[in-house]
Amino acid sequence: MIKHFQIGANDGIQQVPAAESNWLVLEDPTSEEQKNLIEKYNLPEEIFVGARSAEEVSHFDALEETSLTNTYVLVLTNLSEKKEEKIEDRLKPIIFILSDSLLITYFGNKSSFLDHLLQKYSDKIATFEGLITYSVFMLYNHYIQELLAIKKDIDDLDQAARKTTENKELFKLADTNRTVVYLDHTLAGQKSTLDSLWEKEQFIEKLHNPKVLYDIRLHQKHAEELIKIYRDLLETVGGLFSDMMDNNLNHLMKYLDSAALIISIPALISGIWGMNTGGLPGEGSNTGFFLVVGASIILAIVFGIHLKRKDFSK
């Protein structure tokens, strides 16, 4: 589906008929709609390729030989609020095709980004550049909210690592690591893309809003710093899980070795008295069996007490 809007300095953003629009919004467009749009404005055929993939590369490039004037494409990645989905399904590319007279935006399949953007910032947007900038600002708000939620998960994992090494917690650690890795690479790619965008003097002049640029840069630094801290914390928690498993395994091996030593004492005694060589004490006595069993039990108990009291850390 393609929605048509008019962005103006006086009226803000208004949904209008196609003939009056200067902002086209693609929301889950059909292949036919994409093809018609590409042909109408002479856009590159691969412009929307990868638009539904989390691995879409963030970039900012000039488009040559289009029917629009001074055309650029900006590809960024939004993080949806659907926490029940896998991280790669939550990362949704957003494509801006910017020209002097027309802005084309692809917000992805069943995305609520447009509704949230218009609800929060429609009264502040009067230019194409302003719409793109406030979209970027909202993107980083989503990332920071997600990172703050991840911090709670890391705290829970840290506490769990001190008490248990159950599979459930290990799976949660792996999922959290996966999320942070995706976010780290996504933010790193977007940083270089946005640096290129902010270096475009014409864009900054038309935006004419240094405050929102400052806020975006501050959010960028905040998100990047959180990513670094959380990756280090996850490495620490992962190391703690490994150390706890090694410690539990050492205790188990200590118990098994001690049990094997204790059992070996009666086994040794019974093995000796079970020899068929003759001449063993108590061989002809009716009580010899019970004496051997009793001696084996007593020696095993004494040796067990000795092992329990012994400090193996020295």
N, C-alpha and C positions, 0 to 999 in steps of 0.2 A: 504494500500500500504506500502511496505517496501523498503526503500532506503538504499544503501550500500556505505559506505565511508571508506577511509583509513586515519587515523590520524598518522602523522609521524613527527619527530623532524625536518627533512630537507624540506619535501615537503608540510608541513602544512596539510590542509584538502583537499582531492581529492575524487570525486565520482568515484567508481571503480566497476568492476564486483563482484558478490557475493563471489566468491572463494578468492578474494584478500582483502576483507573488514575486518576491526576490529571494525567498528562502524555501528550498525544497527539502523535505524530511522523508527519508526512506525508512520505513518500519516493516521489517520482514517482507521486502519486495519480491515479487515473482521474477523468474528469469526473463520473462518478456518485458517487464517494466524496466529492469536493469538494461536490457539490450536496447530498448527504445531511447532511454536516457543517454546511453553511450553514443548512439548514432546521432541523436539530436545535437549534442554539444561536442561531438568528435573527440570523446574521451578515450584514453587507452583501454583496450579490451580487457586487460587484466586488473583494472582499477579496483574491482570489488572481489577479486580472487583472495581467499583467505580471510574474508570479512567475518566469518563465523568461527575462526580458529584462534585458540589462546596463544598459539605460537606465531601469530601475525607480527611482523617486525614493525616496530614504531619508526616512523620516518617523516621528514618534511622535505618535499621536492617540488621544483617548478615543473609545470606541464607545458610542453611545447605543442604547437600546431592544433590547438583546440579552437572551437568557435567562440570561446570566451576570451576576455582581455585580462592579461596579467594573472594567470591561473596557477594556483599552487594546490598540492594535496598534503594534508596533515593526517597521519594515522596515529591514534593513541589507544590505550587499553583501559577500559573501565572495569571495576570490580563490582559485580552485582551483589545484592543483599541476601541472596538465597543460600544461606549457610549450610543447608542440607545437601547441596550439590558438591561435587568434587571441585577442587580449586581450578582445574583447567576448563571446567564448564562454566565457572563463574566469571572468568576473564573474557570480556566481550570487547572486541575492537570497535572503535568509533572512527569514522572517516569523515573528514571535512574537505570539501573541494571548494576553495576560496577563489573568487575572481572579483573584479571591480563592480560588476553589476549583479552577480548571483552567488549565493552560497548553497551548496548541496551537502547534506549531512546524512550519513548512514549510522543509525543508532543500534542496529542489531535486532535479533529475533526476540520478540516479546519483551523488549526492554522498557523499563519504567523511567529511564533516564530523562527523556523529554518532559514527561509530566512533572518530575521533581524540579527540573531546571526552570520550567516556566512558572511553577508555583513559588519558587524561592527568589528568582532573579529577573523575572520578566520586566519589572518596573525599572531595573537598572541597566537593561540592555537596549542600546540605541544604534549599534553598528554591528557589522559582521565580526569585527575584531573583538568587540565586547562579548558577543555570544560565545566565541571560541575561548576567550580568557576565563569567563565565568564557568564554562564547561570544565576547563582544566582545574579550576579552583574546587569544583564539586568532586572531580575525580580524586584529588588528593585528600579531600575530606573522607571519602569512602575508604581509601587505603589506611589512613590514620585510625579510623574507627575499627577496621579489621585488625590492625596491629595491636591496638589496646586490648581487644578481645583475646588475641593470641597471648598477650602477657599473662592474662588470667590462666590460660591453659598451661603455660610454662610453669607458673607458680604451683598449680595443682600437680603437675608432673614431678616437680622438685620434691614436693611433700610425699608423693607416692613412691618415689625412688628411694626414700629413706625407710620405707616400711615394707614394700612388696616389689616383686619382679614378675607379676602376673602378665600373661599375654595381652590382656586388655589394655594395660598401661603402655606396654611396648608398642602396640599397634597405634595407640594415640600419639605416642612420641614420633613414630614414623610418619603419620599423617600431618602432624604439626611441622615436622621438618620439610615435608613435601610442599606445604603451603608457603613456608618462608622462602624456600628456594625459588618457587615461581614468582613470588612477590619481589624478591631481590632482583632477579633478572629483568622483570618487567619494569621496575622503577629505574634500574640502571639504563635500560634502553630509552625510556622516556626522557631521562635527564638530558642526554645528548641531543635528542630531538627538540626539546623545548629550548635548550640553549641556542640552537640554530634559529628557532622562531623568534626568540627575544633579540637576536642580533639583527633582525630585519627592521631597519629604521622606519620604513613606511608603515609597517604593522603597528609599531609602538606609537607613532605619531597619530594614526587614526584612532587608536585605542584611547590615548590621552587620559590614562588612569593609573598613575604611579602607585597608588595605594594598593590596588588589587594585585599588581605585579609584585609588590613587596610581600603581600600576604601569601602569594603562591610560592615565592622563593623560600619563605619561612616554612611553609608546609612541606616543601621539597626536602629541606634540610632536616626537618623533624622526622619525616618518614624514613629518610636514608639513615639517620642516626639510630632510629628504633630498629631498623633491619639489622644493622651491625651488632647492636647490643643483643638482640634476640638470637641471632645465629650463634654468638659466643655462649649465651646462656643455654641454648639447646645442646651445644657441644659439651658443656659442663654437666648438664642433666644426663646426656647419653653416657658420659664417662662414669657418672655416679651409678647408673643402672648396671654398667659393666662391672664396676668394682663391687657392687652389692651381690651380683650373681657369682663373681669369683669368691667373695667371702662366704656366701652360702654353700658354694661347692666345696670350699676348704673345710667348713664345719661338717659337711656330710662325709667327706673323705676321712676326716679325723674320727668320726663316729664309726664308720665302717671298718677302718683299720683297727681301732680299739676293739671292736666286737670280734674281728677276725683273730686278734692276738689272744683274747680271752677264751674263745672257742678252741684255739690251738692247744691250750694246756691240757684239758681233759682228753682231747684227741690224741695228744702225744702219750699221755699216761696209759690210756686204753690200748693204744697201739703197741706199747711195750709189753703190757700184761697179756696181750692177745697173741704173743709169739708162741709158736709150737716147739720151742727148743728145750723146754723142761727146766727145772731148777728154780723157777720163779717163786718168791715168797707168797705164801697163801694159796699155792696151787691146789693143795689137797683139802683146803678148809672150805666149809659151807658158807662161812661169813666173808671169805676173801673178796667175792664180787662186790659186796656192800661196802667193804673197807676201801676198795679201789675207787668206787663211785664217790664215796664220801670225801676221800682225799682229793679227788679231782675237783669236786664242787668247792671245797674249802680253798684250794689253791687258786681256782678261777675267781672266787670272790675277793680274795686278798689282792690278786693282781689287778682286778677291776678297780678296787679302791685306790690302789697305787696310781693307776693311769688317770683316774679322776682328779687326784690331788696334784699330779705333776704339771708343772707350768711348761708348756711346749714352746712358749715364746722366747725362752732364754737359750 
